[in-house]
Amino acid sequence: MSNIERGKLIAGNWKMNGMSGDLTEIGRIATISRAEKVDVAICLPATLIAPAFEVAADLAIGAQDVHQAEKGAHTGCVSAAMVKEAGAELTIVGHSERRQDQHESDADIKAKAEAARAAGLSVILCCGESEAERDAGEAVARVTGQVAAGLPDGASPDWLTIAYEPIWAIGTGRIPSAEDVAEIHDAIRAKLVDVMGDAGNGVRILYGGSMNGENAAMLLAIENVDGGLVGGASLTAEKFAPIVEAANAAMSA
Ligand code: PGA
């Protein structure tokens, strides 16, 4: 999954969904991913990573979080090396649901991204404002602040992707206007170039939050939108396929 030429990436995020009976769906998603030029990944609950790798070894399988420590006394957590060994090649870090539910800070997220990289995983680093922050005109500052504070040391487009996910758009069916998406993605790009120099131009920036087969083409046509992080609509191949196809069409346009 090289980001260098910034081809599109559509990454599914299954969240706390998926039992062994859903592995057939993973097989179907792998079939879709083979047919298109866009990069496709699916971030699964830890329990499904190894079985998914068995049914779809050529699909990029991801975790949804890793602990920042290599190993040790952290009951209930999994390390980057553990998910890598199970078959993952990437992980999400800093999803807003973890920032909220597990009280993860930007410093935690930076450490997780660095631990993931040290274990050989690619990283999707999430950021996004709350509705109150957007209403207060603080969205750009909030998001660029999260990117700057969470950016792992030695960040490279070879393995780092950013996902912009406005919290109020996740799972709600609401999405920002194209202008608002463009404004945030441009601001993230500028921040990446500011911190990383020219390499910041190679980092993919995904949009996430209620992306589906109907709105994907519009979202993926926006400059600096290099793909999507898809929750609900990634759970079945039927809903996921039109998003992957829209990304493919956007790459050919
Ligand atoms: P959603 O979730 O597509 O269901 O809104 C996106 C995410 O939280 O990654």
Residues whose N, C-alpha, C, O or C-beta is under 5 A from the ligand:
A	BS01	PGA	N13 A169 I170 G171 T172 G208 G209 S210 M211 L229 V230 G231 G232 A233
